[in-house]
Amino acid sequence: QVQLVESGGGLVQAGGSLRLSCVASGSIFSSNTMGWYRQAPGKQRELVASIGRFEYTYYATSVKGRFTISRDNAKNTMYLQMNSLKPEDTAVYYCNTVNPSGRPGWGQGTQVTVSS
């Protein structure tokens, strides 16, 4: 079973930047559309960005123009560059496949806190 480990979160002021990383224990990125998700307190987990074959990307409206998703298949690593952060971006961020079929278990996530 592939394991996913997220890192790079932290406390940042509004307008700041963070770069999140997601490392997989196996080769999962090249054969799957991968996504970054987030879950704020009291809210459902939501997909904020994804990257698929041929590097096709999707961004939620709330993060478009501020976040950039990328991946390095050779390193089994995916990134989320987050710029112009807002307090409403505060959440625990997770990575996983977009297709729930055969999806690995969720990792611990990484906390992002944006102060106003």
C-alpha positions as CSV (number, residue, x, y, z in Angstrom):
1,Q,0.0,0.0,0.0
2,V,1.4,3.3,-1.1
3,Q,1.8,5.8,1.7
4,L,1.6,9.6,1.3
5,V,3.5,12.1,3.5
6,E,2.7,15.8,3.3
7,S,5.0,18.5,4.6
8,G,5.8,22.2,4.3
9,G,2.9,23.7,6.1
10,G,3.2,26.4,8.8
11,L,2.1,29.7,10.0
12,V,2.3,32.6,7.6
13,Q,0.9,36.1,7.4
14,A,-1.6,37.0,4.8
15,G,0.1,37.7,1.5
16,G,2.8,35.2,2.2
17,S,3.9,32.1,0.5
18,L,4.4,28.4,1.3
19,R,5.4,25.4,-0.7
20,L,3.9,22.1,0.2
21,S,5.4,18.7,-0.7
22,C,3.9,15.3,-1.0
23,V,6.1,12.3,-1.1
24,A,4.8,8.8,-2.0
25,S,6.4,5.6,-1.0
26,G,5.7,4.1,-4.4
27,S,5.3,5.1,-8.0
28,I,1.8,6.6,-8.0
29,F,2.1,10.0,-9.7
30,S,2.8,8.9,-13.2
31,S,-0.2,6.7,-13.5
32,N,-2.8,8.7,-11.6
33,T,-4.3,12.2,-11.7
34,M,-3.1,13.5,-8.3
35,G,-4.7,16.2,-6.3
36,W,-4.1,18.5,-3.3
37,Y,-7.0,18.7,-1.0
38,R,-7.7,20.8,2.1
39,Q,-10.1,20.6,5.1
40,A,-10.8,23.5,7.2
41,P,-12.4,23.1,10.7
42,G,-16.0,22.2,10.4
43,K,-15.9,21.9,6.7
44,Q,-15.7,19.0,4.2
45,R,-12.5,18.1,2.5
46,E,-12.3,19.8,-0.9
47,L,-10.1,19.4,-3.9
48,V,-8.1,22.6,-4.6
49,A,-5.8,21.5,-7.4
50,S,-5.0,18.5,-9.5
51,I,-2.4,17.4,-12.1
52,G,-3.0,14.6,-14.6
53,R,-1.5,13.1,-17.6
54,F,0.3,15.5,-19.9
55,E,0.6,17.9,-17.0
56,Y,-3.0,19.0,-17.4
57,T,-3.9,21.0,-14.3
58,Y,-7.1,22.0,-12.6
59,Y,-7.6,24.7,-9.9
60,A,-10.5,25.5,-7.7
61,T,-11.8,29.0,-8.4
62,S,-10.8,30.1,-4.9
63,V,-7.1,29.4,-5.5
64,K,-6.7,30.0,-9.3
65,G,-3.9,32.4,-10.0
66,R,-2.4,32.0,-6.6
67,F,-1.6,28.3,-6.3
68,T,0.6,26.2,-8.7
69,I,0.6,22.4,-8.6
70,S,3.6,20.4,-10.0
71,R,5.1,17.0,-9.7
72,D,8.4,15.2,-10.2
73,N,7.5,11.6,-11.1
74,A,11.1,10.4,-10.8
75,K,11.2,11.6,-7.2
76,N,7.6,10.4,-6.4
77,T,7.0,13.9,-5.2
78,M,4.3,16.5,-5.8
79,Y,4.3,20.2,-4.9
80,L,1.8,22.9,-4.2
81,Q,3.3,26.4,-4.4
82,M,0.9,28.8,-2.6
83,N,1.3,32.5,-3.1
84,S,-0.8,35.5,-1.9
85,L,-2.2,33.4,0.9
86,K,-5.4,34.5,2.6
87,P,-6.8,33.6,6.0
88,E,-9.5,31.5,4.3
89,D,-6.7,29.2,3.0
90,T,-6.2,28.1,6.6
91,A,-6.7,24.3,6.6
92,V,-5.0,20.9,6.8
93,Y,-3.7,20.1,3.3
94,Y,-3.6,16.5,2.0
95,C,-2.5,14.9,-1.2
96,N,-4.1,11.9,-2.8
97,T,-5.4,10.5,-6.1
98,V,-8.4,12.2,-7.6
99,N,-10.0,8.9,-8.6
100,P,-11.3,7.3,-5.3
101,S,-11.0,3.8,-6.7
102,G,-8.0,2.1,-5.3
103,R,-7.0,5.3,-3.5
104,P,-4.2,5.1,-0.9
105,G,-5.1,5.9,2.7
106,W,-5.0,9.6,3.7
107,G,-1.8,10.8,5.2
108,Q,-1.6,13.0,8.3
109,G,-1.7,16.2,6.2
110,T,0.1,19.4,6.8
111,Q,-1.4,22.4,8.7
112,V,-1.4,25.7,6.9
113,T,-2.4,28.7,9.1
114,V,-2.7,32.2,7.5
115,S,-3.0,35.1,10.0
116,S,-4.6,38.3,9.0
